[in-house]
Amino acid sequence: MGIPASLGHDLKLPVIAAPMFLVSGPDLVVGCCNAGVIGTFPSLNQRTTEGYCEWLNEIRARLGPDAAAFGVNHIVHPTNARLKADLAVTIEHKVPLVITSLGANADIVEAVHSYGGVIFHDVTTARHARSATKTGVDGLILVANGAGGHGGAVNPFALYNEVRQFFDGTIILSGCLSTGGDVATARMLGADFAYMGTRFITTDESLASAEYKEMIIRSVAADITYTPAVSGMLANFMTASLIAHNVDPHQNSVHQPNIGDEAKAWKTIWSAGQGVGTVHDVLSVRDLVARLRSQHDEAVATFFSTSRE
């Protein structure tokens, strides 16, 4: 399928800045879109549905004439009491891209398609991917091993190759993608988009605190712990943040999440992916995207130059 036409306009790099809880807001979304990559945010980053609607109005008003598309993430889980109301706002505003997590739903797919929107769904395993394809989603976000937040445990190459055998829609690859070279690698593998989260936390426009950004800059892959200790679901967190809040990083108890309880925990315990070792500074989104594009083009040029030798 490739990149849907509605998302390909004014796209300068095939990157989606992931919707990060308590990190992605209007400034980050607008910065990404105006720089030429797709910016997204969770509707739950606004405390009310009315506030979510206000954010959509603000984002629309601040996008430049050549801005890339933007998107919103909805948690499709029984404990998300706001889903119905937030989705109604999404439909009313005809948000170009909708990303669903923790539950693929055919009715939501139909609702988004009714106004011409595109819908992608988060998956961590091939089994989840097969299930999601039955709902008619346009794309699958493969949240592979090493990704920040609720990442999976399967190698990105293995997960991509397995899913591509039965899904010909848009594939978005996630998992330790932090440089333009990583974006090029994902594209050479066959993915349509690179999904990047951690690298965008350390931008001027993100909602993350200065302390959160500094901890990412100081961290390497060995400082990331994959644990269910925070929300009951396996996710990647910075070990120092867990210890600072008296959370046992070795806890292995997995249980059904509660969105409300999880929201409280993530305010003070900070998530990041294993790609932190390549993050060394805080930049504006515009400067970061310019760097990613330069790195991407250099990696592609090097690949083709080497392949001709």
C-alpha positions in Angstrom: 0.0 0.0 0.0 2.8 2.4 0.8 2.1 5.8 2.3 -1.5 6.9 2.0 -1.9 9.8 -0.3 -3.5 12.0 2.4 -0.4 11.6 4.6 2.2 11.9 1.9 1.6 15.6 1.0 4.4 17.9 2.2 6.2 15.0 3.9 9.9 15.7 3.9 10.9 12.5 5.8 8.9 9.3 6.3 8.8 9.8 10.1 5.9 9.8 12.5 6.7 11.4 15.9 4.9 9.0 18.2 2.1 10.1 20.6 3.8 10.2 23.9 1.8 10.3 27.1 2.4 13.6 29.0 5.1 14.6 26.5 3.3 15.4 23.2 1.3 18.6 23.0 0.4 21.3 20.4 3.9 22.7 20.3 5.5 19.4 19.5 2.8 18.4 17.0 2.9 21.8 15.2 6.7 21.8 15.2 6.9 18.4 13.6 4.3 19.1 11.0 5.8 22.4 10.0 9.2 20.8 9.8 7.8 18.1 7.4 7.2 15.0 9.5 3.9 13.8 11.0 3.2 14.9 14.6 0.8 13.1 16.9 -0.4 13.3 20.4 -2.7 11.3 22.8 -6.1 12.8 23.3 -5.7 12.0 27.0 -2.8 14.4 27.2 -5.6 17.0 27.6 -7.5 16.5 30.9 -10.9 16.9 29.4 -12.7 16.3 26.0 -13.3 20.0 25.8 -9.6 20.7 26.2 -8.8 18.1 23.6 -11.1 20.0 21.2 -9.3 23.2 22.0 -6.0 21.6 21.2 -7.2 20.5 17.8 -8.4 24.0 17.0 -5.0 25.4 18.1 -3.0 22.9 16.1 -5.1 23.6 12.9 -4.6 27.4 13.4 -0.8 27.1 13.7 -0.1 24.8 10.9 1.7 26.4 7.9 0.6 26.1 4.3 3.2 23.4 3.6 2.8 21.4 6.9 2.7 17.7 7.0 -0.4 15.9 8.3 -1.0 15.4 12.0 -2.7 12.6 14.1 -4.2 11.7 17.4 -3.9 8.6 19.5 -7.0 7.0 21.2 -6.7 4.3 23.9 -9.3 1.6 23.0 -9.7 0.0 26.4 -12.7 -0.4 28.7 -11.1 1.7 31.4 -10.8 4.8 29.0 -14.1 6.4 29.9 -13.5 9.3 27.5 -13.1 7.2 24.3 -16.6 7.8 23.0 -16.6 11.6 23.6 -13.0 12.0 22.3 -13.7 10.0 19.2 -16.8 12.2 18.4 -14.5 15.2 18.5 -12.0 13.5 16.3 -14.7 12.7 13.7 -16.1 16.3 13.9 -12.6 17.7 13.3 -11.8 15.1 10.6 -8.3 14.4 12.1 -6.2 13.1 9.2 -4.6 10.2 11.1 -6.0 8.2 14.0 -3.7 5.8 16.0 -5.4 3.3 18.2 -3.9 1.3 21.1 -4.9 -1.4 23.4 -7.7 -2.7 21.3 -8.5 -2.8 17.5 -12.1 -1.9 16.8 -13.9 -2.2 13.5 -16.5 0.4 14.4 -13.8 3.0 15.1 -12.1 2.0 11.8 -15.4 2.6 10.0 -16.0 5.9 11.7 -12.6 7.2 10.7 -13.0 6.0 7.2 -16.4 7.7 7.0 -14.7 11.2 6.7 -11.7 10.0 4.7 -9.3 9.6 7.7 -6.5 7.1 7.9 -6.2 4.7 10.9 -3.1 2.9 12.1 -3.1 0.4 15.0 -0.3 -0.4 17.5 0.8 -4.1 17.7 3.6 -5.9 19.5 3.3 -9.4 18.1 2.3 -11.0 14.8 -0.7 -12.5 16.5 -2.0 -9.0 17.4 -1.2 -7.9 13.9 -3.4 -10.7 12.4 -6.2 -9.8 14.7 -6.0 -6.1 13.8 -6.1 -6.7 10.1 -9.6 -8.1 10.4 -10.9 -4.7 11.5 -9.8 -3.0 8.3 -7.1 -0.7 9.6 -5.0 1.0 7.0 -1.7 0.4 8.7 0.1 -1.4 11.5 2.6 0.2 13.9 5.0 -2.6 14.8 6.1 -1.6 18.3 9.1 -3.9 18.5 11.8 -4.7 21.0 13.5 -1.7 22.5 10.7 0.8 21.9 9.8 3.3 24.6 6.6 2.9 26.5 4.6 -0.4 25.9 7.1 -1.9 23.5 7.1 -5.6 22.5 9.8 -8.2 22.9 10.3 -9.2 19.3 13.2 -8.0 17.1 12.1 -5.3 14.6 13.4 -7.3 11.6 11.7 -10.5 12.7 8.4 -8.8 13.4 8.4 -6.8 10.2 9.3 -9.8 8.0 6.6 -12.0 9.7 3.9 -9.4 9.4 4.7 -8.4 5.8 3.9 -12.0 4.8 0.2 -11.5 5.5 -0.3 -7.7 5.5 0.1 -5.5 2.4 -1.0 -2.3 4.0 1.1 0.5 5.5 3.7 -0.7 8.0 5.2 1.7 10.5 8.3 0.4 12.3 9.2 1.3 15.9 12.0 0.2 18.2 15.2 2.1 18.9 14.9 4.4 15.9 16.8 7.5 16.9 18.8 8.7 13.9 18.3 9.4 10.2 20.3 6.4 9.5 17.8 4.3 11.4 15.0 5.8 9.3 16.9 4.8 6.2 17.4 1.3 7.5 13.6 0.9 8.3 12.8 2.1 4.7 15.4 -0.3 3.1 13.8 -3.1 5.1 10.5 -2.3 3.5 8.7 -0.2 6.2 6.7 2.8 4.9 7.3 4.9 8.0 9.7 5.1 10.9 8.0 5.7 14.3 10.2 7.8 16.6 9.4 8.7 20.2 12.4 8.9 22.5 14.4 11.2 20.2 11.6 13.7 20.2 11.3 13.9 24.0 14.5 15.9 24.1 13.2 18.8 22.0 12.4 22.3 23.0 8.8 21.8 22.2 8.1 18.6 24.2 6.2 18.8 27.5 8.9 16.8 29.2 10.6 18.4 32.2 14.3 19.5 32.0 15.1 16.7 34.4 13.4 14.1 32.2 15.4 15.3 29.2 18.6 15.4 31.1 18.1 11.8 32.3 17.6 10.6 28.7 20.8 12.4 27.6 22.8 10.7 30.4 21.4 7.2 29.7 22.4 4.4 27.5 20.6 1.2 26.5 21.8 -0.6 29.7 20.0 2.0 31.7 16.6 0.9 30.4 14.4 -1.6 32.2 11.6 -3.6 30.6 9.1 -4.1 33.3 5.4 -4.3 34.2 6.1 -2.7 37.6 4.5 0.7 36.6 1.3 -0.1 34.9 0.9 -3.9 35.0 2.0 -4.1 31.3 5.5 -4.6 30.1 7.1 -1.3 29.1 10.5 0.3 28.9 11.5 2.8 31.6 14.7 4.5 32.7 16.0 2.5 35.6 17.1 5.5 37.6 13.6 6.9 37.4 12.1 3.7 38.8 14.6 3.5 41.6 14.1 7.2 42.5 10.4 6.4 43.1 10.9 3.2 45.0 9.7 1.0 42.2 11.3 -2.4 42.0 12.6 -2.7 38.4 12.7 -6.5 38.8 8.9 -6.9 39.5 7.4 -9.4 37.0 3.7 -9.3 37.9 1.6 -8.6 34.8 -2.1 -7.7 35.1 -4.8 -5.8 33.3 -4.0 -2.1 33.2 -6.2 0.7 34.5 -5.8 3.8 32.4 -6.5 6.1 35.4 -3.9 4.4 37.7 -1.3 4.3 34.9 -1.7 8.1 34.2 -0.8 8.9 37.8 2.3 6.7 37.7 3.7 8.0 34.4 3.7 11.6 35.7 6.8 10.9 37.8 8.3 7.7 36.4 9.8 8.3 33.0 9.8 6.1 30.0 12.3 5.9 27.2 13.5 3.4 24.6 16.8 1.6 24.2 17.9 4.1 21.6 18.7 6.7 24.3 22.5 6.1 23.7 22.3 8.1 20.6 20.6 11.1 22.2 23.1 13.7 23.3 21.4 17.1 23.2 18.2 19.1 23.3 17.2 20.7 20.0 14.3 22.5 18.4 12.1 20.2 16.4 13.1 22.0 13.2 16.8 21.5 13.9 16.2 17.9 14.8 14.3 17.1 11.6 17.0 18.9 9.6 19.6 16.6 11.2 17.5 13.5 10.7 17.1 14.4 7.0 20.9 15.0 6.6 21.7 11.7 8.3 19.1 9.8 6.3 20.4 11.2 3.0 24.0 10.4 3.9 23.1 6.8 4.9 21.2 6.3 1.6 24.1 7.8 -0.5 26.6 5.6 1.4 24.5 2.5 0.8 24.2 3.0 -2.9 27.8 4.1 -3.3 29.0 1.0 -1.5 26.6 -1.3 -3.5 28.1 -0.1 -6.8 31.7 -0.9 -5.8 
